[in-house]
Protein backbone atom coordinates (compact mmCIF):
# COMPACT_ATOMS: atom_id res chain seq x y z
CA UNK A 1 0.00 0.00 0.00
CA UNK A 2 1.34 3.44 -0.86
CA UNK A 3 1.10 6.26 1.66
CA UNK A 4 -1.97 8.30 0.77
CA UNK A 5 -1.46 11.27 3.10
CA UNK A 6 1.50 12.67 4.97
CA UNK A 7 1.71 11.17 8.46
CA UNK A 8 -0.29 8.06 7.62
CA UNK A 9 1.41 4.67 7.76
CA UNK A 10 2.47 3.32 4.37
CA UNK A 11 1.28 -0.17 5.25
CA UNK A 12 -0.77 -2.05 7.78
CA UNK A 13 1.53 -4.16 9.91
CA UNK A 14 -0.08 -6.59 12.35
CA UNK A 15 3.30 -7.09 14.03
CA UNK A 16 2.94 -7.82 17.77
CA UNK A 17 6.21 -5.95 18.46
CA UNK A 18 4.84 -2.63 17.22
CA UNK A 19 3.57 -1.53 20.65
CA UNK A 20 6.60 -2.96 22.40
CA UNK A 21 9.01 -0.85 20.38
CA UNK A 22 6.99 2.23 21.35
CA UNK A 23 7.61 1.38 25.01
CA UNK A 24 11.23 0.21 25.06
CA UNK A 25 12.40 2.52 22.29
CA UNK A 26 12.19 5.61 24.49
CA UNK A 27 15.36 7.04 25.96
CA UNK A 28 16.16 5.79 29.49
CA UNK A 29 13.60 2.97 29.48
CA UNK A 30 16.07 0.11 28.95
CA UNK A 31 18.48 1.65 31.45
CA UNK A 32 15.74 1.94 34.08
CA UNK A 33 14.64 -1.65 33.42
CA UNK A 34 18.23 -2.87 33.69
CA UNK A 35 18.79 -1.09 37.00
CA UNK A 36 15.56 -2.40 38.49
CA UNK A 37 16.44 -5.86 37.16
CA UNK A 38 19.90 -5.72 38.74
CA UNK A 39 18.91 -4.15 42.05
CA UNK A 40 15.40 -5.50 42.62
CA UNK A 41 13.52 -2.83 44.56
CA UNK A 42 14.67 0.79 44.43
CA UNK A 43 13.44 4.08 45.77
CA UNK A 44 13.11 6.95 43.31
CA UNK A 45 16.26 8.82 44.41
CA UNK A 46 18.36 5.65 44.46
CA UNK A 47 17.25 4.83 40.92
CA UNK A 48 18.00 8.40 39.82
CA UNK A 49 21.52 8.11 41.28
CA UNK A 50 22.11 4.96 39.23
CA UNK A 51 21.08 6.80 36.05
CA UNK A 52 23.43 9.80 35.90
CA UNK A 53 22.15 12.49 33.58
CA UNK A 54 18.44 11.73 33.90
CA UNK A 55 16.23 14.52 35.22
CA UNK A 56 13.65 13.87 37.94
CA UNK A 57 10.84 14.70 35.51
CA UNK A 58 12.15 12.32 32.86
CA UNK A 59 12.59 9.50 35.39
CA UNK A 60 9.09 10.14 36.71
CA UNK A 61 7.69 9.99 33.16
CA UNK A 62 9.62 6.79 32.39
CA UNK A 63 8.35 5.10 35.56
CA UNK A 64 4.76 6.20 34.89
CA UNK A 65 4.97 4.80 31.37
CA UNK A 66 6.44 1.51 32.61
CA UNK A 67 3.71 1.28 35.27
CA UNK A 68 0.99 1.98 32.69
CA UNK A 69 2.37 -0.87 30.57
CA UNK A 70 2.46 -3.28 33.51
CA UNK A 71 6.26 -3.59 33.62
CA UNK A 72 6.94 -1.79 36.90
CA UNK A 73 5.03 -1.73 40.18
CA UNK A 74 5.01 1.23 42.58
CA UNK A 75 4.41 0.78 46.30
CA UNK A 76 3.78 3.84 48.48
CA UNK A 77 4.16 3.37 52.23
CA UNK A 78 2.14 5.47 54.66
CA UNK A 79 5.14 6.77 56.60
CA UNK A 80 6.60 10.12 57.51
CA UNK A 81 8.60 10.96 55.46
CA UNK A 82 6.78 9.22 52.61
CA UNK A 83 8.53 6.23 51.09
CA UNK A 84 7.89 4.95 47.55
CA UNK A 85 9.57 1.92 46.03
CA UNK A 86 9.63 0.59 42.48
CA UNK A 87 10.25 -2.97 41.28
CA UNK A 88 9.72 -5.03 38.13
CA UNK A 89 6.55 -7.03 37.66
CA UNK A 90 6.71 -10.57 36.30
CA UNK A 91 6.25 -9.13 32.79
CA UNK A 92 8.97 -6.57 33.47
CA UNK A 93 11.40 -9.29 34.56
CA UNK A 94 10.57 -11.34 31.47
CA UNK A 95 11.14 -8.37 29.17
CA UNK A 96 14.38 -7.47 30.94
CA UNK A 97 15.68 -11.00 30.44
CA UNK A 98 14.75 -10.85 26.76
CA UNK A 99 16.42 -7.49 26.06
CA UNK A 100 19.51 -8.22 28.20
CA UNK A 101 21.35 -9.85 25.25
CA UNK A 102 20.58 -6.77 23.14
CA UNK A 103 22.02 -4.53 25.86
CA UNK A 104 25.13 -6.70 26.17
CA UNK A 105 25.61 -6.49 22.40
CA UNK A 106 25.16 -2.70 22.52
CA UNK A 107 27.67 -2.46 25.37
CA UNK A 108 30.25 -4.32 23.31
CA UNK A 109 29.72 -1.82 20.52
CA UNK A 110 29.69 1.36 22.62
CA UNK A 111 31.07 0.54 26.07
CA UNK A 112 28.46 2.84 27.64
CA UNK A 113 26.15 0.38 29.40
CA UNK A 114 27.21 -1.25 32.65
CA UNK A 115 25.36 -4.50 33.40
CA UNK A 116 26.01 -6.81 36.31
CA UNK A 117 26.78 -10.32 35.16
N, C-alpha and C positions, 0 to 999 in steps of 0.2 A: 504494500500500500504506500502510496506517495503522500507526503505531508501536504494537506490541503490548506492549512492556515498556519501562520507563524505561532509557535508555542504549543501546537498540538503534536502528540507523538506521531512518528512516521509509521509505526506499526503497532499492532496489538500483541503484546507479549504476555502470555499467561504464566510467566516464570515465577515460581514460588520465592525466589531470592530477591525479587524486586523490592518488596517492603523491607527486607533485612538490610539491604545495601543502604536504604534511606536511614536506617538506625545506626549501623556501625560505621557508615561512611563519614560521619560528622567528626570534626576535629575533637580530640580528647576522649572520645567514647572508648576506643580500644585501650587507651592508657588507663582510664578509670576502671574498666573491667579487669585489666591485668592486675592493678593494685589491689582491688577487692578480692580477686582470685588468689593472689599471693598472701594477703594479710588476713583474710576472713572478714571480720567485722571492724569497721573503722568509723570514727567520728568525723564530722565534716572537716574540721581544722587539720586533723591528722592526714586525711586524704589529700587536702590542699597542699600540705607540706611535701607530700610524696609526688606531687605533680607541679614542679617548679615552672612558673610562667603562666599558670592558669589563674584567671581572676575569680573572685568569689561568685560573681554573677554567672560566669560561664560554667563553673562547676555546679552551681545550683541548677542551671538549665539542663546540663548533661544528666544530673541525677534525676531530675523530674522526668526527662524524656525516657530514661532507663526504667524508672518506676512505672510510667504509663505503659511501657511495652512489656512489663512483667519480668524484667531482668534483674531488678534491684528492689530490695525491700527496705523500708525506712521504719525504724522503731523510735518513738518519742517517749521518754520516761518522764513521769510527773515528779520532777525533782527541782530543787532550787540550788544552783542554777540549772536551767533546763539541759537535758542531755539527749542527743539524737544520734543514733547509730545507723549505719548502712551496711548491708551485706547482700551477696548474690542469692537469687532464688535458684531453684533447681534448674530452670531454663537458662538463667544467667551463667551458672557453672557449666552447663552443657555447651553453651555458645563459646564461653571462654576456652574450654578444652578444644573446641573445633578451630578457633582462630589462633590458638597458640602457635601452631606450626607456621602460619602466615607471619606472625610477629617475629618468630625466630628467624625466618628467612629475611624479613625486612631488616632485622638487626644485623645480620651478616652483611647486608648490602650497605647499610648506613652507619652502623655502630651507635645509633642514638638511643635505642630501647634497651632497658636493663630488666631482664626477666630472671627470677630465681629459678634455678633448675631443680 
